[in-house]
């Protein structure tokens, strides 16, 4: 059994407390232990501010990008090892690729962005010069400079590689050091990634630290120059937002939380059509990839009332082909949930949904899987025929392989149902009817961070409802947290301070010359 240490103030630190034991999601064997008791969190923050921050700010965007490129390269060399660790928390080969390859690919994306799209400076110029006087001798400009604190990045258990690296890459490129805190159930993978990067000697001193275990009193020591980026439950997000130090210091907080994502099928789409088949395939994929443990997974399937029977039949046929079990077994397409707590929570969630919806496929209490020590749950599909009168199906997220089909009578009702999710990370609309698409797209847009508007032409090349691309923003309003990540250079800005500069135009041009594109 491996001990997952914290990497704090330039050294690996053992815990002085009783560790939490982590078990293999398939075999149930003890594989790791971790605890952060005894770690000096104030010292970690000070080390990041005093060592990591100055080291990164001394580098230009191009130099930081070059380091990111090396980081992606060294992690890629360890790809097989990282995939093997991913299997310990239930990942199939495809699940692991989504996490590991997706994370490393995101680092490579930001390395390329920094080298090609950002200037050879340590700050950014934003927008055009604003003339503020009659003679033009007094003007204004906006610039971005790195914040001088630490980015505290608290991640969820479902993507211990991608979730870490999609936060780390933009903050590193911005010139801000990071303290990474993985969720405990899958922390082994994050620990190993940090270990690889530290051992490589690529990362500047103080630019990357790791908390293995709880965050203790870390939040008590934050200042206005720090940033907290959090992915996890809405309840924990609320605790972070309302933390006295965060409120007092006006610490920037970026949240990605629960999301009852929907997929909407247009009434024009008929069973047997290409668009219908792509729709059904997408629903099942989102229910079963990573055993439904994705913040972007489809939870609500919104269809016209006269389509419900055909949709359920199509989904049941596809779900019946999903073999659940040990990901290393030939033919298995869905592995276990991450641990017993996750399984218990998923079953409790289905029980709440079943008070308003009928289970039409699957048995959440089924236990006859192999091996029996694994925390398995088969896919569960529910049907709610009166969704406008229901509440749980729009409020309870089952973080597992479950989705609810719900019916609408017209486009307005479909929009109302989608909005009942209270704000989502992503939604999809499948239709060939341009009028229906236009109405529903703009009806859903204010409540979503991303929308896929799909037809038979786009579907074959689609990256998928649940796949987050670094080019586009990831986040959503309301229940989804109100935050925003990725989106190219937009996420770099989150770790920088934008300010307005006023003065003599010639002086400002000289001061900002390194960051102003030359014609």
TIDREN-332185 format. One record per residue (C-alpha): x, z, y. Coordinates in Angstrom, 2 decimals. Each point is the difference from the previous one (the first is absolute). Layout:
! TIDREN-332185
{{X; Z; Y}},
...
//
This chain:
! TIDREN-332185
{{0.00; 0.00; 0.00}},
{{1.36; -1.04; 3.37}},
{{0.01; 2.22; 3.09}},
{{-1.12; -1.83; 3.13}},
{{2.05; 1.49; 2.80}},
{{-0.55; -0.38; 3.73}},
{{2.57; -1.88; 2.06}},
{{0.30; 2.04; 3.17}},
{{2.61; 0.17; 2.76}},
{{2.39; -2.25; -1.87}},
{{-0.07; 1.63; -3.43}},
{{-2.11; 0.35; -3.13}},
{{-1.66; 3.40; -0.09}},
{{-1.37; 1.97; -2.95}},
{{-3.20; 1.98; 0.43}},
{{-0.08; 3.77; -0.05}},
{{-3.61; 0.12; -1.13}},
{{-2.09; -0.58; -3.11}},
{{-0.15; -3.75; -0.57}},
{{-3.01; -2.19; -0.67}},
{{0.21; -1.77; -3.36}},
{{-0.79; -3.72; -0.15}},
{{-1.26; -1.58; -3.22}},
{{0.15; -3.54; -1.33}},
{{-3.43; -1.58; 0.58}},
{{0.00; -1.65; -3.44}},
{{1.75; 2.46; -2.32}},
{{-0.64; 3.27; 1.80}},
{{3.64; 1.06; -0.38}},
{{1.73; 1.94; 2.78}},
{{2.21; -2.43; 1.91}},
{{0.92; 1.61; 3.32}},
{{-0.24; 3.09; 2.16}},
{{0.06; 0.44; 3.75}},
{{-0.37; 2.55; 2.77}},
{{1.03; 0.05; 3.65}},
{{-0.01; 3.78; 0.31}},
{{3.12; 1.12; 1.82}},
{{0.50; -3.25; 1.91}},
{{0.64; 0.52; 3.74}},
{{-2.40; -2.49; 1.55}},
{{1.01; 0.77; 3.57}},
{{3.58; -0.81; -0.96}},
{{-1.13; -3.28; -1.57}},
{{-1.68; -1.07; 3.23}},
{{2.99; 1.06; 2.08}},
{{2.35; -1.93; -2.29}},
{{-2.11; -3.13; 0.30}},
{{-0.16; 0.28; 3.79}},
{{3.68; 0.84; 0.48}},
{{1.59; -2.19; -2.67}},
{{-2.39; -2.69; -1.18}},
{{-1.60; -0.89; 3.32}},
{{3.19; -0.62; 2.00}},
{{1.52; -1.94; -2.91}},
{{-2.98; -2.35; -0.19}},
{{-0.46; -0.40; 3.76}},
{{3.66; -0.96; 0.29}},
{{-0.77; -3.05; -2.13}},
{{-1.78; -3.14; 1.16}},
{{-3.10; -1.36; -1.71}},
{{2.21; -2.56; -1.71}},
{{2.33; 2.69; -1.34}},
{{-2.90; 2.10; -1.25}},
{{-1.48; -3.11; -1.61}},
{{3.29; -0.67; -1.79}},
{{-0.12; 3.52; -1.48}},
{{-3.60; -0.53; -1.11}},
{{1.08; -3.19; -1.74}},
{{2.68; 1.93; -1.89}},
{{-2.55; 2.70; -0.88}},
{{-2.34; -2.61; -1.49}},
{{2.90; -1.48; -1.94}},
{{1.18; 3.25; -1.55}},
{{-3.55; 1.04; -0.94}},
{{-0.59; -3.39; -1.60}},
{{3.06; 0.60; -2.18}},
{{-1.76; 3.11; -1.36}},
{{-3.37; -1.75; -0.47}},
{{-0.19; 0.49; -3.79}},
{{0.80; 3.70; 0.28}},
{{-2.59; 0.51; 2.73}},
{{-2.64; -1.84; -2.05}},
{{0.75; 2.27; -2.95}},
{{-0.53; 3.09; 2.14}},
{{-3.26; -1.51; 1.30}},
{{-1.26; -0.11; -3.59}},
{{0.17; 3.80; -0.09}},
{{-2.96; 0.27; 2.35}},
{{-2.03; -2.62; -1.87}},
{{1.03; -3.29; 1.58}},
{{-0.27; -3.21; -2.00}},
{{2.60; -2.71; 0.62}},
{{-2.29; -1.59; 2.60}},
{{-0.69; 3.37; 1.61}},
{{3.72; 0.76; 0.21}},
{{0.72; -3.42; 1.49}},
{{-2.62; 0.60; 2.68}},
{{1.70; 3.27; 0.91}},
{{3.72; -0.68; -0.53}},
{{0.21; -3.70; 0.82}},
{{-2.50; 0.48; 2.81}},
{{2.05; 2.81; 1.52}},
{{3.34; -1.77; -0.26}},
{{-1.59; -3.20; 1.27}},
{{-1.32; 1.84; 3.06}},
{{3.50; 1.27; 0.80}},
{{1.31; -3.57; -0.32}},
{{-2.80; -1.23; 2.27}},
{{0.97; 2.44; 2.76}},
{{3.66; -0.85; -0.45}},
{{-0.85; -3.66; 0.61}},
{{-2.32; 0.82; 2.90}},
{{2.68; 2.07; 1.71}},
{{2.63; -2.68; -0.42}},
{{-2.16; -2.95; 1.04}},
{{-2.70; 1.30; 2.32}},
{{1.59; 2.92; 1.87}},
{{2.81; -0.08; 2.58}},
{{3.60; 1.13; -0.42}},
{{-0.77; 3.18; 1.95}},
{{-1.28; 3.49; -0.76}},
{{-3.18; -0.35; 2.08}},
{{-2.78; -2.55; 0.50}},
{{-1.44; -1.69; 3.07}},
{{-3.78; -0.32; -0.08}},
{{-1.84; -2.71; 1.89}},
{{0.74; -1.80; 3.25}},
{{1.26; 1.23; 3.36}},
{{-2.76; 1.22; 2.32}},
{{0.53; -0.80; 3.69}},
{{-1.02; 3.09; 1.98}},
{{0.97; -0.88; 3.58}},
{{-0.48; -2.78; 2.54}},
{{3.66; -1.07; 0.11}},
{{0.59; 0.47; -3.71}},
{{2.73; 2.61; 0.39}},
{{-1.98; 2.64; -1.85}},
{{-1.18; -0.83; -3.52}},
{{-1.00; 1.68; -3.21}},
{{0.75; -0.50; -3.69}},
{{-0.83; 1.79; -3.24}},
{{2.55; 0.98; -2.63}},
{{0.05; 1.84; -3.33}},
{{2.73; 2.56; -0.76}},
{{0.43; 2.02; -3.22}},
{{-1.49; 3.48; -0.05}},
{{2.68; 2.69; -0.36}},
{{-1.66; 2.04; -2.72}},
{{-0.60; -0.35; -3.73}},
{{-2.64; -1.97; -1.89}},
{{-1.63; 2.33; -2.53}},
{{-1.49; -2.26; -2.67}},
{{-2.42; 1.65; -2.43}},
{{-1.07; -2.30; -2.81}},
{{-2.67; -0.22; -2.71}},
{{0.67; 0.05; -3.74}},
{{-1.28; -3.50; -0.77}},
{{2.88; -1.96; 1.56}},
{{3.15; 2.17; -0.09}},
{{2.24; -3.01; 0.69}},
{{-2.01; -2.33; 2.24}},
{{-1.68; 2.87; 1.84}},
{{3.38; 1.45; 0.92}},
{{1.75; -3.25; 0.87}},
{{-2.83; -1.53; 2.06}},
{{0.36; 2.98; 2.37}},
{{3.78; 0.33; -0.20}},
{{0.87; -3.63; 0.77}},
{{-1.82; -0.26; 3.38}},
{{1.14; 3.44; 1.18}},
{{3.60; -0.75; -1.00}},
{{-0.13; -3.34; 1.81}},
{{-1.42; 1.75; 3.07}},
{{3.00; 2.36; 0.01}},
{{-1.71; 3.16; -1.22}},
{{1.20; 2.20; -2.92}},
{{-2.45; 0.96; -2.75}},
{{-0.91; 3.04; -2.05}},
{{-1.83; -1.29; -3.08}},
{{-2.47; 2.21; -1.85}},
{{-1.44; -1.58; -3.19}},
{{-3.10; 1.32; -1.75}},
{{1.14; 2.18; -2.89}},
{{-1.65; -1.76; -3.00}},
{{2.15; -3.13; 0.39}},
{{2.89; 1.45; 2.04}},
{{2.61; -0.89; -2.63}},
{{-0.03; -3.66; 1.07}},
{{0.42; 0.82; 3.70}},
{{2.74; 2.50; -0.84}},
{{1.91; -2.63; -1.94}},
{{-0.34; -2.56; 2.82}},
{{1.40; 2.46; 2.54}},
{{2.77; 0.93; -2.44}},
{{0.96; -3.66; -0.42}},
{{0.04; -0.61; 3.76}},
{{2.02; 3.14; 0.78}},
{{2.51; -0.68; -2.79}},
{{0.46; -3.57; 1.25}},
{{1.44; 1.23; 3.31}},
{{-2.07; -2.61; 1.83}},
{{-2.25; 2.38; 1.94}},
{{1.47; 1.66; 3.13}},
{{0.38; 3.77; -0.19}},
{{-3.24; 1.79; 0.84}},
{{-2.12; -3.16; -0.02}},
{{-1.75; 0.84; -3.29}},
{{-0.99; 3.40; -1.41}},
{{-2.32; 0.96; -2.86}},
{{-2.40; 2.88; -0.61}},
{{-0.75; 0.51; -3.71}},
{{-2.97; 2.34; 0.02}},
{{-2.19; 1.32; 2.82}},
{{0.74; -0.46; 3.70}},
{{0.07; 3.75; 0.59}},
{{0.19; 0.78; 3.72}},
{{1.46; -3.39; 0.92}},
{{-2.90; -0.92; 2.31}},
{{0.56; 3.20; 2.00}},
{{3.27; -1.40; 1.34}},
{{-1.16; -3.41; 1.25}},
{{0.32; -1.18; 3.60}},
{{-1.44; -2.80; 2.11}},
{{2.88; -2.23; -1.11}},
{{-0.94; 0.22; -3.69}},
{{-2.49; -2.10; -1.95}},
{{-2.10; 0.90; -3.04}},
{{-1.12; -2.84; -2.27}},
{{-2.39; 1.15; -2.72}},
{{-1.71; -1.69; -2.93}},
{{-2.46; 2.08; -2.00}},
{{-3.38; 1.68; 0.08}},
{{-2.19; 0.27; 3.09}},
{{-0.12; 3.79; -0.39}},
{{3.79; 0.34; 0.09}},
{{0.17; -2.47; 2.87}},
{{-2.35; 2.21; 2.00}},
{{2.23; 3.03; -0.62}},
{{3.02; -1.94; 1.26}},
{{-1.81; -1.27; 3.10}},
{{-1.21; 3.47; 0.91}},
{{3.31; 1.77; -0.64}},
{{0.70; 2.17; 3.08}},
{{3.50; -1.39; 0.58}},
{{-1.15; -3.59; -0.33}},
{{-2.83; 0.66; 2.46}},
{{2.19; 1.91; 2.46}},
{{2.90; -2.46; -0.05}},
{{-2.24; -3.09; -0.18}},
{{1.99; -1.18; -3.01}},
{{-0.78; -3.56; -1.01}},
{{-1.93; -0.06; -3.28}},
{{-0.72; -3.17; -1.96}},
{{-2.56; 0.50; -2.77}},
{{-1.05; -2.15; -2.95}},
{{-2.69; 1.90; -1.88}},
{{-2.98; -0.43; -2.35}},
{{-1.76; -3.34; 0.04}},
{{-3.18; -1.16; -1.71}},
{{0.94; -3.66; 0.10}},
{{-2.65; -2.59; -0.73}},
{{-0.31; -3.54; -1.27}},
{{-3.01; -2.01; 1.16}},
{{-1.45; -2.93; -1.94}},
{{-1.97; -2.56; 1.99}},
{{-3.52; -0.85; -1.24}},
{{1.04; -3.66; -0.25}},
{{2.51; 0.68; -2.78}},
{{-1.50; -0.76; -3.40}},
{{1.13; 1.19; -3.44}},
{{2.34; -2.49; -1.63}},
{{1.34; -1.33; 3.29}},
{{3.71; 0.20; 0.81}},
{{-0.60; 2.44; 2.82}},
{{-2.07; 2.28; -2.25}},
{{2.69; 0.03; -2.67}},
{{2.73; 0.79; 2.54}},
{{-2.17; 2.81; 1.38}},
{{-0.54; 1.57; -3.43}},
{{3.68; -0.31; -0.86}},
{{0.96; 1.74; 3.25}},
{{-2.36; 2.91; -0.53}},
{{1.34; 0.70; -3.49}},
{{3.60; -0.37; 1.12}},
{{-0.52; 2.51; 2.80}},
{{-1.73; 2.44; -2.34}},
{{2.80; -0.08; -2.58}},
{{3.36; -0.67; 1.70}},
{{1.81; 3.37; 0.14}},
{{-3.11; 1.40; -1.73}},
{{-1.85; -0.36; 3.30}},
{{2.41; 2.38; 1.74}},
{{0.44; -2.14; 3.11}},
{{-1.11; 0.80; 3.53}},
{{-1.04; -3.66; 0.31}},
{{-1.96; -0.21; -3.27}},
{{-3.58; -1.25; 0.02}},
{{-2.43; 2.94; -0.23}},
{{-3.27; -1.65; 1.10}},
{{-1.25; -3.38; -1.24}},
{{-2.72; -1.27; 2.36}},
{{-2.18; -2.80; -1.41}},
{{-3.41; -1.54; 0.63}},
{{-2.79; 1.64; -2.02}},
{{-0.65; -3.12; -2.06}},
{{3.72; -0.24; -0.88}},
{{0.41; 3.53; -1.35}},
{{-0.77; -0.72; -3.65}},
{{2.32; -3.01; -0.17}},
{{2.77; 1.87; 1.82}},
{{-0.22; 2.99; -2.33}},
{{0.01; -2.24; -3.08}},
{{3.09; -1.85; 1.26}},
{{1.84; 3.21; 0.83}},
{{-0.89; 1.62; -3.33}},
{{1.29; -3.03; -1.87}},
{{3.33; 0.15; 1.81}},
{{0.32; 3.79; -0.19}},
{{-0.53; -0.12; -3.77}},
{{3.28; -1.93; -0.24}},
{{2.00; 2.74; 1.75}},
{{1.93; 1.95; -2.62}},
{{0.85; 3.53; 1.15}},
{{2.99; 1.88; -1.38}},
{{3.77; 0.33; 0.01}},
{{1.32; -2.71; 2.37}},
{{2.83; -0.70; -2.44}},
{{-2.48; -1.01; -2.72}},
{{-0.58; -3.73; -0.41}},
{{-3.31; -1.08; 1.51}},
{{-0.57; 3.09; 2.16}},
{{-1.10; -1.00; 3.49}},
{{-0.78; 3.40; 1.53}},
{{1.98; 3.21; -0.31}},
{{-0.92; 3.63; 0.63}},
{{-0.65; 1.83; 3.23}},
{{2.97; 1.84; 1.46}},
{{-0.83; 3.49; -1.30}},
{{-2.73; 2.38; -1.16}},
{{-1.01; 0.88; 3.56}},
{{-0.58; -3.67; 0.80}},
{{-2.08; -0.45; -3.16}},
{{-2.09; 3.08; 0.73}},
{{-0.60; -1.16; 3.58}},
{{-1.01; -3.50; -1.13}},
{{-2.48; 1.35; -2.54}},
{{-1.49; 2.38; 2.56}},
{{-0.33; -2.89; 2.43}},
{{-1.85; -2.16; -2.53}},
{{-2.34; 2.93; -0.69}},
{{-0.86; 0.17; 3.70}},
{{-0.61; -3.74; 0.18}},
{{-2.19; 0.05; -3.10}},
{{-2.48; 2.15; 1.87}},
{{-0.87; -3.08; 2.07}},
{{1.15; -2.82; -2.26}},
{{-0.32; -0.92; -3.66}},
{{3.09; -0.44; -2.17}},
{{-0.32; -3.51; -1.45}},
{{3.44; -0.21; -1.60}},
{{2.53; 2.53; -1.25}},
{{0.05; 3.66; -0.92}},
{{2.05; 2.22; 2.33}},
{{0.15; 2.76; -2.62}},
{{1.40; -2.21; -2.77}},
{{3.11; 1.51; -1.58}},
{{0.84; -2.10; -3.09}},
{{3.03; -1.73; 1.50}},
{{3.50; -0.30; -1.41}},
{{2.11; 1.97; 0.47}},
{{-2.45; 2.86; 0.34}},
{{2.33; 1.90; 2.35}},
{{-0.41; -2.69; 2.67}},
{{-2.29; 0.44; 3.01}},
{{-2.13; -3.08; -0.64}},
{{-3.36; -1.03; 1.41}},
{{-1.78; -3.24; -0.77}},
{{-1.44; -2.12; 2.85}},
{{-3.41; 1.14; 1.19}},
{{-2.52; -2.26; 1.73}},
{{-3.10; 1.38; 1.71}},
{{-3.11; -1.58; 1.52}},
{{-1.91; 1.35; 3.01}},
{{-3.23; -1.87; 0.74}},
{{-0.91; 2.02; 3.12}},
{{3.36; 0.24; 1.79}},
{{-1.48; 0.44; 3.48}},
{{-1.58; 3.26; -1.18}},
{{3.19; 1.22; -1.69}},
{{2.87; 2.00; 1.48}},
{{2.55; 0.82; -2.72}},
{{0.77; -3.64; -0.80}},
{{1.08; -0.44; 3.63}},
{{1.87; 3.31; 0.28}},
{{1.58; 0.86; -3.37}},
{{3.11; -1.97; -0.91}},
{{0.77; 0.08; -3.70}},
{{3.76; -0.51; -0.01}},
{{-0.01; -1.69; -3.37}},
{{-1.46; -2.97; -1.90}},
{{-3.56; 0.20; 1.35}},
{{-2.19; -2.12; 2.27}},
{{-3.67; -0.08; 0.97}},
{{-2.13; -3.14; 0.24}},
{{-2.61; 0.26; 2.76}},
{{-2.64; -2.46; 1.14}},
{{-1.07; -1.45; 3.35}},
{{-2.96; -2.09; 1.14}},
{{1.58; -1.93; 2.90}},
{{3.22; -0.32; 2.02}},
{{-0.95; 2.79; 2.40}},
{{-0.51; 2.40; -2.90}},
{{3.29; -1.07; -1.58}},
{{1.79; 0.78; 3.27}},
{{-1.73; 3.37; 0.24}},
{{1.09; 0.92; -3.52}},
{{3.60; -1.01; 0.65}},
{{0.07; 2.09; 3.18}},
{{-1.31; 3.06; -1.82}},
{{3.51; 0.40; -1.37}},
{{0.88; 1.41; 3.41}},
{{3.10; -2.13; 0.51}},
{{2.09; -1.72; -2.64}},
{{3.47; -1.37; -0.62}},
{{-1.20; -3.32; -1.38}},
{{-3.11; -1.94; -0.86}},
{{-0.63; -3.38; -1.60}},
{{-2.75; -2.56; 0.53}},
{{-0.55; -2.70; -2.64}},
{{-2.25; -2.84; 1.14}},
{{-0.12; -3.73; 0.69}},
{{-2.72; 0.40; 2.68}},
{{1.66; -0.23; 3.43}},
{{-2.90; 1.66; 1.83}},
{{-0.06; 2.95; -2.41}},
{{3.78; 0.35; 0.24}},
{{0.00; -0.06; 3.81}},
{{-2.74; 2.61; 0.26}},
{{1.40; 2.39; -2.59}},
{{3.64; -0.41; 1.05}},
{{-0.68; 1.07; 3.58}},
{{-2.43; 2.64; -1.25}},
{{2.66; 1.58; -2.21}},
{{2.99; -0.54; 2.31}},
{{-0.31; 3.13; 2.22}},
{{-0.06; 2.19; -3.10}},
{{2.99; -1.52; -1.80}},
{{3.76; -0.31; 0.32}},
{{0.13; -3.20; -2.05}},
{{-2.57; -2.51; -1.26}},
{{0.35; -2.69; -2.64}},
{{-2.39; -2.90; 0.64}},
{{0.05; -1.81; -3.31}},
{{-1.25; -3.25; -1.50}},
{{1.01; -2.17; -2.94}},
{{2.72; -1.65; 2.08}},
{{1.80; 3.19; 1.06}},
{{-0.50; 2.08; -3.14}},
{{2.56; -1.73; -2.28}},
{{2.81; 0.70; 2.48}},
{{-1.20; 3.43; 1.13}},
{{2.41; 2.93; -0.22}},
{{-2.99; 2.17; -0.89}},
{{-2.43; 2.42; 1.60}},
{{2.16; 3.02; -0.73}},
{{3.45; -1.38; 0.74}},
{{1.46; 1.08; 3.34}},
{{2.29; -2.60; 1.59}},
{{2.67; 1.17; 2.49}},
{{-0.89; -2.87; 2.36}},
{{-3.47; 1.49; 0.63}},
{{-1.18; 3.39; 1.22}},
{{-1.00; 2.62; -2.56}},
{{-2.38; 2.73; 1.09}},
{{-3.57; 0.41; 1.05}},
{{-2.37; 1.85; 2.34}},
{{-2.02; 3.14; -0.64}},
{{0.13; 1.32; -3.54}},
{{3.02; -2.22; -0.75}},
{{2.03; 2.12; 2.41}},
{{0.05; -1.96; 3.24}},
{{3.65; -0.90; -0.52}},
{{1.96; -3.20; -0.30}},
{{3.13; -0.92; -1.97}},
{{2.00; -3.17; -0.62}},
{{-1.13; -3.15; 1.82}},
{{3.53; -1.25; 0.62}},
{{1.58; 1.33; 3.18}},
{{-3.17; 1.92; 0.88}},
{{1.01; 2.83; -2.34}},
{{3.46; 0.19; 1.58}},
{{-1.72; 0.77; 3.32}},
{{-1.65; 3.10; -1.52}},
{{3.42; 1.69; -0.08}},
{{0.95; -0.95; 3.56}},
{{-1.04; 1.04; 3.51}},
{{-1.39; -2.69; 2.28}},
{{0.66; 0.56; 3.67}},
{{-0.42; -1.91; 3.23}},
{{3.12; -0.68; 2.06}},
{{-0.22; -0.80; 3.71}},
{{2.67; -1.14; 2.40}},
{{2.16; -2.86; 1.27}},
{{-0.53; -3.03; -2.30}},
{{3.70; -0.90; -0.08}},
{{0.97; 3.55; -0.96}},
{{-2.67; 0.19; -2.70}},
{{1.08; -3.38; -1.40}},
{{3.58; 1.26; -0.30}},
{{-1.06; 3.27; -1.63}},
{{-2.23; -1.79; -2.48}},
{{2.12; -3.11; -0.58}},
{{0.81; 0.80; -3.63}},
{{-3.67; 0.05; -0.95}},
{{-1.27; -2.92; 2.11}},
{{-0.07; -3.35; -1.85}},
{{2.30; -2.53; 1.65}},
{{-1.50; -3.41; 0.79}},
//
